[in-house]
Amino acid sequence: MLEREADQATRGGILADEMGMGKTLQTIALLLAGEASGPTLVVCPAAAMLQWRNEILRFTKENSLQVDLYYGFERKHLSFDCPGRQVVLTTYQTLESDYRREVNKYKVRCQWCERRFLPEKLKYHQKYFCGPDAQRTEKQLILT
């Protein structure tokens, strides 16, 4: 795992052992042994967030890793400029929600149906589904 972290082409990986195999402890050991630059993001189920935080605090010396929860309404106030090494814990749902919010900034409205699409998807949508020049299939023509 240290080699994967040190390799500039890879910079990380996925640790997907079965439950109870020590993924949390392996990751903590990796964080302490490596020379991480910047925060480390851990994405886990909501039910495991406090377990991750408690395990990090339990197995590390005081102040060797700063643990922050990026979750709920307070997540916008998280600072990533801590002086030491930082671990940011979040959930799959939070990550998806933030991703969708960012993607929505780039969506544009279809002039015919008013739905919003990314620019590349809007071209496809208008070519085959919406508007006067759409090339609809026979089945689409029957349904409209």
BELTAHU-V998202 format. One record per residue. N is the residue number from 1. RES is the residue in one small letter. PHI is phi in degrees with one decimal (* if undefined). PSI is psi in whole degrees, -180 to 180 (* if undefined). D_CENTER is the distance of its C-alpha to the mean C-alpha in whole Angstrom. Layout:
((N;RES;PHI;PSI;D_CENTER) (N;RES;PHI;PSI;D_CENTER))
This chain:
((1;m;*;-36;21) (2;l;-63.4;-40;22) (3;e;-62.9;-41;23) (4;r;-63.8;-40;20) (5;e;-67.3;-37;18) (6;a;-76.1;-25;22) (7;d;-71.2;114;21) (8;q;-63.3;-27;20) (9;a;-73.9;-28;20) (10;t;-100.5;-56;17) (11;r;50.3;53;16) (12;g;128.7;-169;14) (13;g;-177.6;-168;14) (14;i;-121.8;126;13) (15;l;-100.9;109;16) (16;a;-126.0;53;16) (17;d;-74.8;168;20) (18;e;-70.9;165;21) (19;m;-59.8;137;22) (20;g;87.3;4;24) (21;m;-90.8;-3;24) (22;g;94.2;32;22) (23;k;-59.8;-43;19) (24;t;-62.0;-48;18) (25;l;-66.7;-38;22) (26;q;-61.8;-41;21) (27;t;-69.3;-40;18) (28;i;-61.9;-44;20) (29;a;-61.6;-41;23) (30;l;-61.5;-45;20) (31;l;-62.5;-39;19) (32;l;-74.9;-33;23) (33;a;-82.2;-28;24) (34;g;-85.3;175;22) (35;e;-115.1;69;22) (36;a;-68.1;140;19) (37;s;-115.3;119;19) (38;g;92.2;175;16) (39;p;-71.0;155;14) (40;t;-107.6;129;12) (41;l;-98.9;128;9) (42;v;-117.8;121;9) (43;v;-106.8;124;7) (44;c;-147.3;168;10) (45;p;-62.6;151;12) (46;a;-55.8;-37;14) (47;a;-66.5;-19;17) (48;a;-99.4;-6;16) (49;m;-60.1;-48;15) (50;l;-68.8;-32;18) (51;q;-62.1;-46;19) (52;w;-58.7;-49;17) (53;r;-60.1;-47;18) (54;n;-63.7;-39;22) (55;e;-67.3;-41;22) (56;i;-62.3;-47;21) (57;l;-65.2;-34;23) (58;r;-71.3;-39;26) (59;f;-102.0;7;26) (60;t;-121.8;156;25) (61;k;-69.8;156;28) (62;e;-57.2;131;28) (63;n;70.1;8;26) (64;s;-77.0;-30;25) (65;l;-135.8;130;21) (66;q;-90.1;129;20) (67;v;-110.1;125;17) (68;d;-124.9;140;15) (69;l;-96.6;123;14) (70;y;-106.6;92;11) (71;y;-163.3;145;12) (72;g;75.6;-162;15) (73;f;-72.1;-25;17) (74;e;-83.0;1;17) (75;r;-66.4;-22;13) (76;k;-71.7;-18;15) (77;h;-95.9;13;17) (78;l;-78.0;133;15) (79;s;-103.0;133;17) (80;f;-105.6;22;16) (81;d;-113.8;39;19) (82;c;-72.6;149;21) (83;p;-70.5;-29;24) (84;g;-98.8;-159;23) (85;r;-86.5;138;20) (86;q;-125.4;138;17) (87;v;-117.7;125;14) (88;v;-108.9;121;11) (89;l;-102.8;132;11) (90;t;-144.7;175;8) (91;t;-108.9;163;8) (92;y;-60.0;-41;7) (93;q;-64.7;-42;9) (94;t;-64.5;-44;8) (95;l;-61.7;-44;4) (96;e;-64.3;-43;6) (97;s;-61.5;-46;9) (98;d;-65.4;-38;8) (99;y;-61.5;-47;7) (100;r;-62.1;-40;10) (101;r;-61.9;-41;12) (102;e;-68.3;-44;12) (103;v;-63.8;-38;13) (104;n;-61.4;-24;16) (105;k;-63.5;-26;17) (106;y;-100.5;-3;18) (107;k;-76.9;147;20) (108;v;-121.3;155;23) (109;r;-86.4;137;26) (110;c;-73.1;132;28) (111;q;-71.6;-16;32) (112;w;-99.4;-42;33) (113;c;-109.4;-9;31) (114;e;72.5;1;29) (115;r;-73.8;158;25) (116;r;-106.1;139;23) (117;f;-141.0;156;21) (118;l;-66.2;150;19) (119;p;-52.5;-41;22) (120;e;-65.8;-39;22) (121;k;-72.0;-32;22) (122;l;-63.5;-40;25) (123;k;-59.5;-46;27) (124;y;-64.3;-46;27) (125;h;-58.1;-47;27) (126;q;-74.1;-26;30) (127;k;-73.9;-37;32) (128;y;-115.5;-17;32) (129;f;-125.2;-34;31) (130;c;-135.0;143;32) (131;g;102.3;168;35) (132;p;-69.1;-25;39) (133;d;-99.2;9;38) (134;a;-65.1;137;35) (135;q;-92.3;84;37) (136;r;-83.2;150;36) (137;t;-77.7;169;37) (138;e;-60.1;-40;40) (139;k;-65.7;-41;38) (140;q;-63.2;-40;36) (141;l;-63.1;-38;40) (142;i;-66.6;-40;41) (143;l;-73.9;-21;38) (144;t;-97.2;*;39))
